[in-house]
């Protein structure tokens, strides 16, 4: 008698199971913000814009209304009149031209020199490099008010008082700019690219022009914007050297609106609003390129 043995049924071979990731977690997928994120962003935006909006509200009122409690929270009917008076009384047209010249030259020179110095500290090997970098960083800890008196004595000996070069030349170098560009170039500029350029016979200046500047373009844009805004808003030093012959910068001209026994606060606010509008215009024009450059540099890094 023959016994037939039936083999046990085997389960079909299965490969390794794959776990599906949500679409938002896949590579290249976009993450969608929830309602809480939108609420936080809206509140942050309102808080950021409120000082500028209230400056415009205060410029549209008068001293009597601004002194009342609670303060006004909506626009009055005097905004454009106050802006016209502030523009005329403070001679803001000439002040805008002076400040644009000072800020433009200072920002461009700082970006150029800081990029070269940052490249030297980041990628070149020379004796005393670390000690010199520590000295540069140390100068950032010195309050600028300590240098006002000796700097004013130098400007007076050069007969530069009440001239724009008295404001331009002290602001042509920035320790922060050197440190900022050094930190960026350490990560954004590989040593292999520099070595390849030198193997191809490029001189040091060609390496800087064709390798360093293109790699540092995003950081240069950010640094240029920061230095332009900083120079535009500078008050103490221009106030000391540009107040006698009617050749002020914007901040000094706006401060002149507050002189008098009873300063017109709404007029001061109107001047402050006019002095802020060019910065908003510059950022509205170049802000997208700057943010795009930062993201591009981050992706390359």
FIDO-39627 format. One record per atom (N, C-alpha, C, O): residue in three letters; x, y, z. Coordinates in steps of 0.05 Angstrom, whole numbers, plus 5000, padded with zeros to 4 digits. Atoms other than C-alpha are relative to their C-alpha. Layout:
<recs>
ALAXYZ/...
</recs>
This chain:
<recs>
UNK501749765000/UNK500050005000/UNK501850255000/UNK503650275017/UNK498249765004/UNK503150664978/UNK498750245014/UNK496450305010/UNK501049764986/UNK502551275022/UNK501050254986/UNK503450274982/UNK499349755014/UNK502551944988/UNK500250235020/UNK498350295035/UNK499549784981/UNK505552505027/UNK499650264986/UNK500950324966/UNK500649745013/UNK502753185010/UNK501750215014/UNK501650255038/UNK498349804988/UNK507853735020/UNK498450235012/UNK496350315001/UNK501649774988/UNK505454295066/UNK500150244982/UNK502050304968/UNK500249765017/UNK503154915032/UNK501850215011/UNK501950275035/UNK498249784993/UNK508255455032/UNK498950264992/UNK497850294970/UNK500949735006/UNK506656175034/UNK501650124977/UNK504150074976/UNK498549885023/UNK508656554971/UNK502250185011/UNK501950335030/UNK497749834991/UNK515456884977/UNK499350294997/UNK498350384977/UNK500549715001/UNK514857604994/UNK502650155005/UNK504350075021/UNK497649834997/UNK520158124987/UNK499750175025/UNK497750175039/UNK500149824977/UNK521858635040/UNK497850214997/UNK497650344976/UNK502249815002/UNK515859055055/UNK501050295002/UNK502850355017/UNK499349725000/UNK516359785041/UNK497950175014/UNK495550135010/UNK501849834985/UNK513360295087/UNK499650264984/UNK501650394976/UNK500649765015/UNK509960865051/UNK500350245018/UNK499250255040/UNK499749754986/UNK511961545073/UNK497950204991/UNK497150194967/UNK501949795009/UNK506962115072/UNK501250184979/UNK503650214978/UNK499049835022/UNK507462565012/UNK501650235010/UNK503650314997/UNK498549764990/UNK509763145054/UNK502849935010/UNK504550105011/UNK497450074990/UNK515662735080/UNK501849904978/UNK504249854983/UNK498350105022/UNK518162495012/UNK501950224991/UNK501550464996/UNK498049815010/UNK524262814981/UNK498750184979/UNK497450094961/UNK501149805019/UNK522263444945/UNK497250085006/UNK496150264993/UNK502749934994/UNK515363464977/UNK499950255016/UNK501850325030/UNK500349754985/UNK512664095007/UNK498449955025/UNK496449795025/UNK501450024975/UNK510464145079/UNK498050235002/UNK498750464997/UNK502149804998/UNK503964505091/UNK499650085029/UNK499549925047/UNK500349904973/UNK503164955151/UNK497149975009/UNK495249984994/UNK502650034988/UNK497364855198/UNK498950275009/UNK500250485005/UNK501249744992/UNK492665385226/UNK501550145021/UNK501550395022/UNK498549874979/UNK496965505287/UNK502450164989/UNK503050384998/UNK497849865013/UNK502865685243/UNK499150264987/UNK500550464989/UNK501149765013/UNK498566175204/UNK499450225021/UNK500050455017/UNK500649814979/UNK496166505268/UNK502550135011/UNK502650375015/UNK497549904990/UNK503266575294/UNK501350204980/UNK502350414988/UNK498849835021/UNK505766865228/UNK498450274998/UNK499650484994/UNK501649755002/UNK499967365225/UNK500550185023/UNK500850425020/UNK499449834977/UNK501167605296/UNK502850124999/UNK503250355006/UNK497349905002/UNK508567665283/UNK500150234979/UNK501550434983/UNK500049805021/UNK507268065219/UNK498750265010/UNK499750485005/UNK501449764989/UNK502368535255/UNK501950145019/UNK502150395019/UNK498249884981/UNK507368645311/UNK502450144987/UNK503450344997/UNK497749885014/UNK512968795261/UNK499150264986/UNK500750454984/UNK500949775015/UNK508769295221/UNK498850225017/UNK498650455008/UNK501449804983/UNK505469645280/UNK501650255005/UNK500550475002/UNK498549754996/UNK511270135295/UNK499950184976/UNK499650434979/UNK500149845024/UNK511370365223/UNK497350134995/UNK497050364988/UNK502749895004/UNK503870435219/UNK499350215021/UNK498150415014/UNK500649804980/UNK503470805285/UNK501650264995/UNK500650485002/UNK498649765007/UNK508871285261/UNK498450164979/UNK498350414982/UNK501649865020/UNK504471455201/UNK497550125014/UNK496650345007/UNK502349894986/UNK498471535248/UNK500750245016/UNK499350445015/UNK499249774984/UNK502272005294/UNK500750234982/UNK500250464990/UNK499449785018/UNK504672405234/UNK497550144989/UNK497650364980/UNK502549885011/UNK497372525214/UNK498550145022/UNK496350255016/UNK501449874978/UNK495472815282/UNK501550255008/UNK503350344994/UNK498649774989/UNK497573415324/UNK500949955028/UNK500249745039/UNK498950054974/UNK501073495390/UNK497949965022/UNK498249805039/UNK502150024980/UNK494673585430/UNK498749725000/UNK498249615021/UNK501250265001/UNK491672935405/UNK502049785008/UNK501249585020/UNK498050204993/UNK498272555414/UNK500449995030/UNK501349785041/UNK499749994971/UNK498472775487/UNK497749875015/UNK497949835039/UNK502450124987/UNK491672475502/UNK500449715005/UNK502049574992/UNK500150294993/UNK490371795533/UNK497249904997/UNK495350015008/UNK498050165014/UNK489171325500/UNK501050144975/UNK499650324965/UNK499049875024/UNK493471515440/UNK498449934976/UNK496949734976/UNK501650065024/UNK490471535371/UNK500949744987/UNK503349684986/UNK499450265013/UNK490070865334/UNK499050004971/UNK498949794959/UNK500949985028/UNK487471115267/UNK500950264989/UNK501650455003/UNK498849785014/UNK489671615215/UNK498250255003/UNK495850235004/UNK501449745001/UNK487872355218/UNK500050114972/UNK500449964952/UNK500349875027/UNK487172845161/UNK502450174993/UNK502450314972/UNK497749825004/UNK493973195166/UNK502549864990/UNK504749984990/UNK497650155007/UNK498672655140/UNK501650134978/UNK504050184981/UNK498549905023/UNK500472935072/UNK500950295005/UNK503050374995/UNK499149734993/UNK500773645099/UNK502649995017/UNK504450145013/UNK497750024983/UNK505673435153/UNK502449894984/UNK504749994989/UNK497850105016/UNK509873045103/UNK501250224983/UNK503650244979/UNK499049785017/UNK510373655058/UNK501650205017/UNK503750305008/UNK498649814982/UNK512374105116/UNK502749895009/UNK504750035009/UNK497550124992/UNK517573615140/UNK502049994978/UNK504450044982/UNK498250015023/UNK520473535071/UNK501250274994/UNK503650294987/UNK499049745006/UNK521174285063/UNK501750115022/UNK503950215018/UNK498549894977/UNK523374485133/UNK502749875004/UNK504650005011/UNK497550154995/UNK528673945139/UNK501749984975/UNK503949874977/UNK498450035025/UNK531074005066/UNK500749714995/UNK503149654991/UNK499450295002/UNK530373255060/UNK500949924972/UNK502149714969/UNK499050065027/UNK531673264985/UNK503049985000/UNK504249794990/UNK497049994999/UNK538973464996/UNK501049795020/UNK503149665015/UNK499150204980/UNK539373015058/UNK499949724988/UNK501649564993/UNK500250265013/UNK536972415017/UNK502449954981/UNK503649744981/UNK497750035018/UNK542372544965/UNK502649955015/UNK504149785008/UNK497550044984/UNK547872615017/UNK500149725012/UNK502249595012/UNK499950264987/UNK545771985054/UNK500349784980/UNK501549574985/UNK499750215021/UNK545171584989/UNK502949984992/UNK503949764988/UNK497250005008/UNK552271784970/UNK501749875022/UNK503349695017/UNK498450114978/UNK555071625039/UNK499449705003/UNK501349545006/UNK500750284996/UNK551270965047/UNK500949824977/UNK501949604981/UNK499250165023/UNK552670724976/UNK503049954999/UNK503849734995/UNK497150045001/UNK560170854978/UNK500949835023/UNK502649665019/UNK499250154977/UNK560870575048/UNK499349714997/UNK501049535002/UNK500950285002/UNK556869945034/UNK501649854978/UNK502549634983/UNK498650135021/UNK560369794968/UNK502949955008/UNK504049745002/UNK497250034992/UNK567369904997/UNK500249795022/UNK502149635022/UNK499950214979/UNK565869485059/UNK499749734989/UNK501149544997/UNK500450265012/UNK563268915017/UNK502549914985/UNK503349684988/UNK497650075016/UNK569368924971/UNK502349935018/UNK503549725015/UNK497750054983/UNK574668975026/UNK499449775019/UNK501349615024/UNK500650224982/UNK571068495073/UNK500149734986/UNK501049534998/UNK499850255015/UNK570567965019/UNK502949914996/UNK503649685000/UNK497250065004/UNK577968005004/UNK501349915026/UNK502749715028/UNK498850064974/UNK579968015077/UNK498849745011/UNK500349585023/UNK501250244991/UNK574967465094/UNK501249754986/UNK501649544998/UNK498850225015/UNK577867025039/UNK502949945010/UNK503649715013/UNK497350044990/UNK584967135065/UNK499949865027/UNK501549685032/UNK500150134974/UNK583066945136/UNK498849724999/UNK499449555016/UNK501350265002/UNK578866355113/UNK501749794986/UNK501749554994/UNK498850205018/UNK583166015060/UNK503150034997/UNK504349834989/UNK497149975003/UNK590266295061/UNK501449935026/UNK500349975047/UNK498450074977/UNK595666055107/UNK502450205002/UNK504050214984/UNK497849814996/UNK600366595135/UNK500450025030/UNK498749965046/UNK499149984972/UNK603966725200/UNK498450225014/UNK498150445004/UNK501649814985/UNK599767065253/UNK497150034992/UNK495850235000/UNK502749975010/UNK593166935219/UNK497950005023/UNK496250175024/UNK501950024978/UNK589466715282/UNK500150245019/UNK498150345028/UNK499849764982/UNK592267285324/UNK498850244988/UNK497550405001/UNK501149775014/UNK590367795272/UNK496949995000/UNK495550195002/UNK502950034999/UNK583267505269/UNK498950065027/UNK496750185029/UNK500949944973/UNK582667555344/UNK500050315005/UNK498350415018/UNK499949704997/UNK584768295340/UNK497650124986/UNK496350314996/UNK502349905015/UNK579368415287/UNK497449965016/UNK495850145018/UNK502450054984/UNK574068085330/UNK500050175025/UNK497950265034/UNK499949844976/UNK576568465391/UNK499150294995/UNK498050415013/UNK500849725005/UNK575369135357/UNK496950024999/UNK495950245003/UNK502949995000/UNK567968945352/UNK498950045028/UNK496650135032/UNK500849974973/UNK567668955428/UNK500550285012/UNK499750345034/UNK499449734990/UNK570069675434/UNK497750184993/UNK496950204969/UNK502249815006/UNK564370185440/UNK500950214980/UNK503050334984/UNK499149805020/UNK564570655380/UNK500250285012/UNK501650455001/UNK499949734988/UNK563471255426/UNK502850075011/UNK503550305013/UNK497349954990/UNK570571165453/UNK501850134979/UNK503850274986/UNK498349895022/UNK573471355385/UNK499150274989/UNK500250374971/UNK501149765012/UNK569271975374/UNK502050235003/UNK502450384984/UNK498249774996/UNK574172475405/UNK502549994983/UNK503150184968/UNK497750005018/UNK580572245371/UNK499350014970/UNK500850134955/UNK500849995028/UNK576872145306/UNK499250284992/UNK499950374970/UNK500749735006/UNK574072845309/UNK502550184998/UNK502650364981/UNK497549855002/UNK581073125322/UNK501449954974/UNK502450144962/UNK498850065026/UNK583572765260/UNK498650144977/UNK499850254959/UNK501649875020/UNK577873025218/UNK500450305000/UNK500650434978/UNK499649714998/UNK578973735243/UNK502750084989/UNK503050284975/UNK497449945011/UNK586373705226/UNK500149984970/UNK501550134956/UNK500250035029/UNK584673475156/UNK498150214987/UNK497850214963/UNK501849805009/UNK579674055150/UNK497649874984/UNK496949974963/UNK502350145012/UNK573973565133/UNK497450055013/UNK495449935006/UNK502549964987/UNK568773825180/UNK497950124981/UNK498650284964/UNK502249915017/UNK561973945147/UNK500349914971/UNK499250034953/UNK499750115027/UNK564173525087/UNK499349705002/UNK499849575023/UNK500950285000/UNK561572835067/UNK502249815005/UNK501849595016/UNK497950194996/UNK568372515067/UNK500649965030/UNK501849755037/UNK499650044971/UNK568572615143/UNK498349775010/UNK498949655030/UNK501750224992/UNK562872115147/UNK500749744984/UNK500449524994/UNK499550235018/UNK565071665089/UNK502449845009/UNK502349605013/UNK497550144996/UNK572271505106/UNK500149845026/UNK501149615026/UNK500050174976/UNK571271265179/UNK498349754997/UNK498649565014/UNK501850235002/UNK566070765154/UNK500749824976/UNK499049674967/UNK499350165023/UNK569870445097/UNK500949715007/UNK501149544989/UNK499150264991/UNK572169845138/UNK498249915023/UNK497450075040/UNK501850114979/UNK567869385182/UNK501249745010/UNK501649554995/UNK499050264988/UNK570568855230/UNK497849794998/UNK498449554994/UNK502150195002/UNK563768535229/UNK499949884971/UNK499449644968/UNK500050095027/UNK564068495153/UNK502249794994/UNK501749604981/UNK497850195004/UNK570768145154/UNK499449735014/UNK499749525002/UNK500850244986/UNK568367645206/UNK497749854986/UNK497849614984/UNK502350125013/UNK561867525169/UNK500849864974/UNK500049634970/UNK499150135025/UNK565267385102/UNK501849775005/UNK501849574991/UNK498350234994/UNK570466945134/UNK498449755008/UNK498949544997/UNK501650234992/UNK565266505167/UNK498549884977/UNK498149644975/UNK501450115023/UNK561466445102/UNK501849854981/UNK501149644971/UNK498250125019/UNK567366295058/UNK501349745010/UNK502149574993/UNK498950254990/UNK569965745104/UNK498449774990/UNK499549564984/UNK501750225008/UNK563965315086/UNK499250014970/UNK498949804958/UNK501149985027/UNK561765585018/UNK502149974978/UNK501449934955/UNK497950005021/UNK568565574982/UNK501849765006/UNK503549785024/UNK498250234996/UNK571864884978/UNK502950064992/UNK503450214973/UNK497149965006/UNK579464864978/UNK500749884972/UNK502549984959/UNK499450125026/UNK579364414916/UNK499650194977/UNK501150184957/UNK500549815022/UNK576464964873/UNK502350204998/UNK503250264976/UNK497849815001/UNK581965444893/UNK502549864989/UNK504049984973/UNK497650155010/UNK587364914881/UNK499849954970/UNK501849974956/UNK500450045029/UNK584364754813/UNK500550254984/UNK501750244962/UNK499549755014/UNK584465484793/UNK503050064999/UNK504050174979/UNK497149954999/UNK591765544814/UNK501549814982/UNK503549894969/UNK498750195018/UNK593664914776/UNK499650094971/UNK501450054955/UNK500549895027/UNK590565234714/UNK501650254994/UNK501450354972/UNK498349775004/UNK595365814723/UNK498750275007/UNK499850484999/UNK501349754992/UNK590566324753/UNK501750155021/UNK502750025040/UNK498649854980/UNK593866884791/UNK498250045025/UNK495849975024/UNK501649964976/UNK591567084861/UNK497650184995/UNK495450145005/UNK502249815006/UNK587367664834/UNK497949864983/UNK495549914988/UNK502050145016/UNK584067214782/UNK498549805017/UNK496149755012/UNK501450194981/UNK582466704837/UNK497850165015/UNK495650075018/UNK501949844985/UNK579167264877/UNK497750084982/UNK495350074990/UNK502049885018/UNK575367554817/UNK498249784989/UNK495849824987/UNK501650215014/UNK573066904783/UNK499149775017/UNK497449625009/UNK500850224982/UNK572466424842/UNK498850105026/UNK496650025033/UNK500949914973/UNK571666794908/UNK497550174997/UNK495550125011/UNK502349825002/UNK566867344886/UNK497549854991/UNK495449905004/UNK502450155006/UNK561966874851/UNK499049825022/UNK496649805027/UNK500850174978/UNK561966394910/UNK498850165023/UNK497150075038/UNK500949844977/UNK560966964960/UNK497750194993/UNK497050355010/UNK502049805008/UNK555567334921/UNK497650015019/UNK496750235025/UNK502249974981/UNK549767144968/UNK500750155025/UNK499250325034/UNK499249864975/UNK553567365030/UNK500750294994/UNK500250465011/UNK499449725007/UNK555967994994/UNK497450164998/UNK497450395007/UNK502549855002/UNK548768184979/UNK498850055028/UNK497950285033/UNK501049964972/UNK546668085052/UNK501750215015/UNK500550395027/UNK498349804987/UNK552668465078/UNK499650284989/UNK499650475005/UNK500549735011/UNK551469035030/UNK497550125010/UNK497450365016/UNK502549904990/UNK544269095052/UNK500350095029/UNK499350305037/UNK499749944971/UNK546169085126/UNK501750265003/UNK501050435020/UNK498449764997/UNK551669605117/UNK498750254989/UNK499050475000/UNK501549775010/UNK547270055075/UNK498050105020/UNK497850345025/UNK501949924980/UNK541870055128/UNK501350125024/UNK500450325035/UNK498649904977/UNK546870155184/UNK501050284995/UNK500850465012/UNK499049735006/UNK550070755150/UNK497850204996/UNK498150435005/UNK502349825003/UNK543371045131/UNK498950095026/UNK498150335029/UNK501149944974/UNK541071025203/UNK502050115020/UNK501350185043/UNK498049894982/UNK547571275233/UNK499450295007/UNK498750454990/UNK500749734991/UNK546471895275/UNK502250155014/UNK502750395009/UNK498149864982/UNK551872055326/UNK502250144985/UNK502650384988/UNK497649895013/UNK557972155282/UNK499250214979/UNK500450424978/UNK500949785018/UNK554272535225/UNK499050245015/UNK499450475006/UNK501049774985/UNK550972965278/UNK502350185010/UNK502050425013/UNK497849854989/UNK557873175304/UNK501550154978/UNK502650374984/UNK498349885020/UNK561173345238/UNK498550134976/UNK499850254959/UNK501549905023/UNK555573555190/UNK497750185008/UNK495550154996/UNK502349854990/UNK551374055227/UNK500250314997/UNK498450455005/UNK499649725000/UNK554174745213/UNK499250144974/UNK498050354975/UNK500549875026/UNK553474905139/UNK497749894985/UNK497649914960/UNK502350105014/UNK546974565123/UNK500649774981/UNK499449774959/UNK499350225018/UNK549973925094/UNK499649735015/UNK501449575017/UNK500350234982/UNK546773385138/UNK499149754985/UNK498549764961/UNK501250255009/UNK544672665128/UNK497149995009/UNK496250185022/UNK502950014995/UNK537472435135/UNK499450015030/UNK497750165039/UNK500650024972/UNK537772265209/UNK500650275014/UNK499150355032/UNK499449744988/UNK541072935227/UNK497950204991/UNK497150375008/UNK502149815009/UNK535973315185/UNK497449955014/UNK496050145022/UNK502550064985/UNK530172955219/UNK500250095029/UNK498350195040/UNK499649914973/UNK533173115287/UNK499650305002/UNK498850405023/UNK500449715000/UNK533073855268/UNK497150085002/UNK496550305011/UNK502849934998/UNK525573825264/UNK499050015029/UNK497050145034/UNK500850004972/UNK525173715339/UNK501050235016/UNK500550245040/UNK498949774985/UNK528774355358/UNK497850205005/UNK496050244988/UNK502049804993/UNK524774885392/UNK499049965029/UNK499549755041/UNK501050024973/UNK521375035458/UNK497949795003/UNK497949645023/UNK502150215000/UNK515474585442/UNK500249854973/UNK498949934954/UNK499750155025/UNK517474075389/UNK497349894990/UNK495749805006/UNK502450115012/UNK511973865341/UNK500649704995/UNK502049624976/UNK499550285001/UNK511973115352/UNK498949874974/UNK500249694963/UNK501150115025/UNK507572975292/UNK501850074976/UNK502149914958/UNK498149935021/UNK512573345248/UNK502549835001/UNK503549754980/UNK497750184997/UNK518272935276/UNK499349724989/UNK500949594975/UNK500950265010/UNK514272295261/UNK499850014970/UNK500449804957/UNK500149985030/UNK513072545190/UNK502849984988/UNK503249854968/UNK497350025010/UNK520472645180/UNK501249725003/UNK502649624985/UNK499050284996/UNK522071955210/UNK498749814979/UNK500149634970/UNK501350175020/UNK516971645163/UNK501250044972/UNK501749844958/UNK498749955026/UNK520071985102/UNK502849885000/UNK503749784979/UNK497350114999/UNK526971755125/UNK500049704999/UNK502149584991/UNK500250295000/UNK524571035130/UNK499249894972/UNK499949674965/UNK501150105026/UNK521070985062/UNK502149914980/UNK501749714967/UNK498050105019/UNK527470935020/UNK501149735007/UNK501649574989/UNK499050274992/UNK529870335061/UNK497949794993/UNK498749574984/UNK502150195008/UNK523169995050/UNK500049954970/UNK499549734961/UNK500050035029/UNK523670134976/UNK502449834991/UNK502149664973/UNK497750155008/UNK530669854971/UNK499649705006/UNK500349534990/UNK500550284993/UNK528669215007/UNK497849884983/UNK498049644976/UNK502150115017/UNK522369144965/UNK501149934972/UNK500249744959/UNK498850055027/UNK526669174901/UNK501949775001/UNK501949594984/UNK497850194999/UNK532568744923/UNK499649785020/UNK501249595022/UNK500350204979/UNK529668324980/UNK499749724988/UNK500849534999/UNK500450265012/UNK527467754935/UNK502649884990/UNK503249644993/UNK497450105010/UNK534367704902/UNK501849935023/UNK503349735021/UNK498350064977/UNK537767724970/UNK499249735013/UNK500949575019/UNK501050254988/UNK533367174999/UNK500649764982/UNK501449554991/UNK499450215019/UNK534166764936/UNK502949935000/UNK503649704997/UNK497150054999/UNK541666844939/UNK500849855025/UNK502549685024/UNK499450154976/UNK541766605011/UNK499249714998/UNK500749545005/UNK500950285004/UNK537665984994/UNK501849854981/UNK502449624985/UNK498250135019/UNK542065844934/UNK502649935012/UNK503749715008/UNK497550064987/UNK548265894976/UNK499749785020/UNK501649625024/UNK500450214981/UNK545265445029/UNK499849734986/UNK500849534997/UNK500350255014/UNK543464914978/UNK502849904990/UNK503449664991/UNK497450075010/UNK550464934948/UNK501849915023/UNK503549735019/UNK498350084977/UNK553564885017/UNK499349725009/UNK500549625028/
</recs>
